[in-house]
Amino acid sequence: MNIENRNEFSGGIVILNKLKQAGYQAYFVGGCVRDYVLKKPIKDIDITTNATPTEVQAIFDKVIPVGIAHGTVIVRKQNKSYEVTTFRNKSQANEDTFIFGKKLADDLLYRDFTMNALAMDKNGHIIDLCDGQADLQAQQIKAVENPYKRFKEDPLRMVRACRFVSQLGFSIETETMQAIKHLKSDINRVAIERLKNEMDALINGDYFPEALQYLIESELIYQFPIFKDDQRFTELLQKENSQFSSFSHMIVFLYHLYSQPSITKWVKSWNGSNNEKLLAQSLNNAVIHYKQNGITLWLVYQLHESLHKPFIQIIDTIYNESITEKQLREIKNELPIQSRKELLVNGHLLMEWFPSRRQGKWIQQMLETIEYAVVMKKINNDEQTIKEWILCHPLAIN
């Protein structure tokens, strides 16, 4: 296979050439080779080499030392980033660690699954020491050599197996699945941040229901935060057979079916970000508003476009009522304003209109009242109109 004309690999080929010119071995490896064989879009290009991070840094001008402890640096080429990692090998002294390898075989046999233990040279020749291409053909996820050893080396690989199910729709090979069942409690050795990253990708996969079945069958999910405290969450996910676009989407969905624990506790237990918490709270508020008032201008105004799909899915599943993204966009386009920045009044004007009042919370409260009135088309977004409305309608604002 000739890959020289493939744009995804062009910068990587330059890197491979420079490493070889300097006397080192270098290959494309892992997910990019897997996706190339599967004829899927290629996102990240990873390169493996026997050059150490220090030696790689000496060869290239633009190098970012992101993970030197793990043998990885990022090389910038043609305005793209390429992870370049030194061959790794299993440590005989400690199953939880690795040492730098001397040859490509060391690295490939250290990898998690056969479909990821593929390397490719600049000419498109694939090196397959673990029958990874056969497993791709069979659409199965199989650990390299001994699954018990692979999962002991890094228990997160058990969740990765389920994540690949969610993304690819593959099955997990029998012995690999048995190892997950046997070693499931080892996932507690993994930092919650790493587990959360895998779960984000797993939740977002096209085959999430199939991945969920593996998580439940292996009982791996009952080691996870929140899920280990109450099995009804997995029962609800199974029953509804839902697809999710994000972690925030999933927890709001579960909260509205089972009203506990709080969204804040969900996010905190999984060490989620403040942004995830804000998105979840915004989506939750929209669902509550819908339950009380149906679709209103105010609901659409407050609902970020990224939350349109999750919102539609939740009200369809929970309330068995339908609305389309097109309808939400049409309502949004008809709004008098798209954000508070478009209001033709501000705190300074309010201070001028109420010179006897001291600066305080009342300004924010009054702006919120005006914003709501404008969005709901009770008044026009016009300075004089708003001023007359405010002065003629005493507001219960302290």
C-alpha positions in Angstrom: 0.0 0.0 0.0 1.4 3.4 -1.0 0.7 6.1 1.6 2.9 8.8 0.2 -0.1 10.6 -1.3 -2.2 10.4 1.9 -2.3 13.9 3.5 -2.8 12.5 7.0 0.7 10.8 6.8 2.6 13.4 4.9 4.2 15.2 7.9 4.7 11.9 9.6 6.7 10.6 6.6 9.0 13.5 6.9 9.6 12.6 10.6 10.2 9.0 9.8 12.7 9.9 7.1 14.7 12.2 9.4 14.8 9.6 12.2 16.0 7.0 9.7 18.6 9.4 8.3 19.9 9.9 11.8 20.3 6.1 12.1 17.2 5.2 14.0 14.2 2.9 13.3 10.8 4.6 13.1 7.3 3.4 12.2 3.7 4.6 12.3 2.0 2.6 15.1 -1.3 2.0 16.9 -4.6 3.6 16.2 -3.6 5.4 13.0 -2.6 2.1 11.4 -5.7 0.4 12.7 -8.0 3.1 11.3 -6.0 3.1 8.0 -6.7 -0.7 7.7 -10.4 -0.1 8.6 -10.6 2.8 6.1 -11.8 5.1 8.8 -10.9 8.8 9.3 -7.5 9.1 10.9 -7.2 11.7 13.7 -3.9 11.3 15.4 -0.6 10.0 14.0 1.6 8.2 16.4 5.2 7.2 15.7 7.4 4.7 17.5 11.2 4.7 17.4 14.2 3.3 19.1 15.5 6.9 19.6 15.2 8.2 23.1 13.3 11.4 23.8 16.6 13.2 24.2 17.8 11.9 20.9 14.5 13.0 19.2 14.8 16.5 20.7 18.3 16.7 19.2 17.0 15.9 15.7 14.0 18.2 15.4 13.6 21.9 15.9 10.0 22.0 17.3 9.6 19.4 20.0 7.3 19.6 23.0 8.4 17.4 25.9 4.9 16.3 27.1 5.6 12.9 28.5 9.3 12.2 28.7 8.8 9.9 31.7 6.7 7.7 29.4 9.1 8.1 26.5 6.9 10.5 24.6 7.5 13.9 22.9 5.4 15.8 20.4 7.1 16.8 17.2 5.5 19.7 15.3 5.7 19.3 11.5 3.6 21.0 8.8 1.5 22.7 11.5 0.5 19.4 13.0 1.5 17.5 16.1 2.9 14.0 16.0 3.5 11.9 19.2 6.9 10.2 19.0 7.4 7.5 21.6 10.5 5.4 22.3 10.0 1.6 21.9 8.7 0.2 25.2 9.1 -3.2 26.7 7.6 -5.1 29.7 9.6 -4.7 32.9 10.5 -8.2 34.3 10.9 -6.7 37.8 7.5 -4.9 38.1 4.4 -5.6 36.0 3.1 -2.1 36.6 6.1 -0.4 34.9 7.9 -0.5 31.6 11.5 -0.1 30.3 12.6 1.2 26.9 12.8 -1.5 24.3 15.5 -2.2 21.8 13.4 -3.4 18.9 10.0 -2.9 17.3 8.8 -6.3 18.5 9.3 -5.2 22.1 6.9 -2.3 21.6 4.2 -4.2 19.7 4.1 -7.0 22.2 3.7 -4.4 25.1 0.6 -2.9 23.5 -3.0 -3.5 24.8 -4.9 -5.1 21.9 -3.9 -6.9 18.8 -5.7 -4.4 16.6 -3.5 -1.7 18.1 -0.3 -3.7 17.9 0.2 -2.8 14.2 3.1 -0.8 12.8 3.6 0.5 9.3 6.6 1.9 7.5 6.6 4.9 5.2 5.8 2.7 2.2 2.6 1.4 3.7 4.0 -2.0 4.6 2.3 -3.3 7.7 4.1 -5.2 10.5 1.7 -7.5 12.2 3.2 -9.8 14.9 -0.1 -10.5 16.8 -2.5 -11.3 14.0 -4.2 -7.9 14.6 -5.4 -7.7 11.0 -7.2 -11.0 11.4 -8.9 -9.7 14.5 -9.9 -6.5 12.7 -11.4 -8.7 10.0 -13.2 -10.7 12.7 -14.2 -7.5 14.4 -13.0 -8.6 17.8 -11.0 -6.9 20.5 -8.4 -9.3 21.8 -5.6 -8.6 24.3 -2.0 -9.0 23.1 -0.7 -12.4 24.3 -1.9 -12.8 27.9 -4.9 -10.6 28.8 -4.3 -11.0 32.6 -0.8 -9.6 32.2 -1.9 -6.8 29.9 -4.6 -5.7 32.4 -2.3 -6.0 35.4 0.2 -3.7 33.6 -2.6 -1.1 33.2 -6.1 -1.9 34.5 -7.5 1.0 32.5 -7.1 -1.3 29.4 -10.3 -3.1 30.6 -12.3 0.0 30.2 -10.5 0.8 26.9 -11.8 -2.6 25.6 -15.3 -1.5 26.3 -14.6 1.9 24.8 -13.5 0.3 21.6 -16.7 -1.7 21.6 -18.6 1.6 21.8 -16.6 3.3 19.0 -16.2 0.3 16.6 -19.1 -2.0 17.4 -16.7 -4.9 17.8 -17.1 -7.8 20.3 -14.6 -8.6 23.1 -12.8 -12.0 22.6 -13.8 -14.6 25.2 -10.5 -14.9 27.1 -10.1 -11.2 27.2 -13.6 -10.8 28.6 -12.8 -13.5 31.2 -9.8 -11.6 32.3 -11.8 -8.4 32.7 -14.3 -10.2 34.9 -11.5 -11.7 37.1 -9.6 -8.4 37.4 -12.4 -5.9 37.5 -11.5 -4.6 41.0 -8.1 -3.6 39.8 -9.7 -0.6 38.1 -9.7 1.0 41.5 -5.9 1.4 41.1 -6.5 3.8 38.2 -6.6 7.6 38.8 -10.2 8.9 38.4 -9.0 11.4 35.8 -7.8 8.6 33.5 -11.0 6.6 34.0 -13.1 9.7 33.3 -11.3 10.3 30.0 -12.1 6.8 28.8 -15.7 7.0 30.0 -16.2 10.3 28.1 -15.2 8.5 24.8 -17.2 5.4 25.7 -20.4 7.4 26.5 -20.1 9.2 23.2 -19.7 6.1 21.0 -22.2 5.0 18.4 -22.4 1.6 20.0 -22.8 2.7 23.6 -25.6 0.2 24.4 -23.4 -2.7 23.3 -20.5 -1.4 25.4 -22.8 -1.0 28.4 -23.7 -4.7 28.1 -20.0 -5.6 28.4 -19.5 -3.3 31.4 -22.5 -4.9 33.1 -21.7 -8.5 32.1 -18.1 -8.1 33.4 -19.4 -6.2 36.5 -16.7 -3.6 35.8 -19.3 -0.8 35.9 -20.0 -1.7 39.6 -16.5 -0.5 40.4 -17.2 3.0 39.1 -18.1 6.0 41.2 -21.9 6.3 41.8 -22.7 3.1 39.9 -21.1 1.0 42.6 -23.6 2.5 45.1 -26.8 1.7 43.3 -27.4 -0.8 40.5 -30.6 0.9 39.4 -28.5 3.4 37.3 -27.3 0.6 35.1 -30.8 -0.9 35.0 -32.2 2.5 33.8 -29.5 2.8 31.1 -30.3 -0.7 29.9 -34.0 -0.2 29.9 -33.9 3.1 28.0 -31.2 1.9 25.5 -30.1 5.5 25.1 -27.3 7.2 23.2 -25.5 10.1 24.8 -23.4 12.9 23.5 -21.5 13.6 26.7 -21.0 12.8 30.4 -23.2 15.9 31.2 -26.0 14.5 29.0 -25.9 11.1 30.7 -26.0 12.3 34.3 -28.9 14.8 33.6 -30.8 11.9 31.9 -30.3 9.7 35.0 -31.1 12.5 37.4 -34.5 13.0 35.8 -35.3 9.4 35.9 -34.1 8.8 39.4 -33.7 12.3 41.0 -30.6 11.4 43.0 -27.7 11.9 43.7 -27.4 15.6 42.8 -25.8 16.7 39.6 -23.1 18.3 41.7 -22.3 15.0 43.4 -22.1 13.2 40.0 -19.6 15.7 38.7 -17.6 15.8 41.9 -17.5 11.9 42.2 -16.1 11.7 38.7 -13.8 14.7 39.1 -15.6 16.4 36.2 -14.8 19.9 35.1 -16.6 23.2 36.1 -17.6 23.4 32.4 -19.3 20.0 32.6 -21.1 21.0 35.7 -22.3 24.2 34.1 -23.5 22.4 31.0 -25.2 19.7 33.1 -27.0 22.4 35.2 -28.0 24.3 32.1 -29.5 21.2 30.5 -31.1 20.2 33.8 -32.7 23.7 34.1 -34.0 23.4 30.5 -35.7 20.1 31.2 -37.3 21.4 34.4 -38.5 24.5 32.6 -39.9 22.3 29.8 -41.7 20.1 32.4 -43.4 23.2 33.9 -43.9 25.4 30.8 -43.2 23.5 27.6 -41.1 25.1 24.9 -40.8 28.8 25.5 -38.6 31.6 24.1 -36.8 31.8 27.5 -35.9 28.1 27.4 -34.5 28.3 23.9 -32.7 31.6 24.8 -30.9 29.9 27.7 -30.2 26.6 26.1 -26.8 26.5 24.3 -26.9 25.0 20.8 -24.5 22.3 21.9 -27.2 21.1 24.3 -30.0 20.9 21.6 -29.5 17.2 20.9 -29.3 16.1 24.5 -32.3 18.1 25.4 -34.4 16.7 22.5 -33.3 13.1 23.5 -34.3 13.6 27.1 -37.7 15.0 26.5 -38.4 12.4 23.9 -37.4 9.5 26.2 -38.8 10.8 29.5 -41.9 12.7 28.3 -42.4 10.9 25.0 -42.7 14.3 23.2 -40.9 15.4 20.2 -39.2 18.5 18.9 -36.6 18.8 16.2 -33.3 20.7 16.1 -34.7 22.6 13.2 -37.6 23.9 15.3 -35.2 24.9 18.1 -33.0 26.8 15.6 -36.0 28.6 14.1 -37.2 29.7 17.5 -33.6 30.8 18.4 -33.4 32.9 15.2 -36.6 34.7 16.0 -35.4 35.8 19.5 -35.2 39.5 20.0 -31.7 39.1 21.4 -29.2 36.3 21.5 -27.4 37.3 24.7 -27.5 39.9 27.5 -24.7 41.8 25.7 -27.3 42.9 23.1 -29.6 44.5 25.7 -29.7 48.3 25.1 -29.4 49.0 28.8 -26.7 48.3 31.3 -25.8 48.9 35.0 -24.6 52.5 34.3 -27.9 53.5 32.8 -29.8 51.9 35.7 -27.7 54.0 38.2 -28.7 57.1 36.2 -32.4 56.2 36.3 -32.3 55.5 40.0 -29.8 58.0 41.3 -31.0 57.7 44.9 -30.1 54.0 45.1 -26.7 52.7 46.1 -24.9 50.3 43.9 -25.8 46.7 44.8 -27.5 43.4 43.9 -30.6 45.2 42.7 -28.7 46.2 39.5 -28.1 42.5 38.5 -31.6 41.5 39.5 -33.1 44.4 37.5 -31.0 43.5 34.4 -32.2 39.9 34.7 -35.8 41.1 34.8 -35.4 43.3 31.8 -33.6 40.5 29.9 -36.5 38.1 30.6 -39.1 40.7 29.5 -37.2 41.5 26.3 -36.7 37.8 25.4 -40.3 37.0 26.1 -41.3 40.0 23.9 -43.1 41.8 26.7 -41.2 44.9 25.8 -39.0 46.0 22.9 -35.2 46.1 23.2 -35.2 49.9 23.1 -33.6 52.2 25.7 -36.5 54.6 26.1 -39.1 51.8 26.1 -37.2 49.9 28.8 -36.8 53.0 30.9 -40.5 53.8 30.8 -41.4 50.2 31.5 -39.0 49.9 34.5 -40.2 53.2 36.0 -43.9 52.4 35.6 -43.6 48.8 36.9 -42.2 48.8 40.4 -40.1 45.7 40.8 -39.9 43.7 44.0 -36.1 44.0 44.0 -34.1 44.7 47.2 
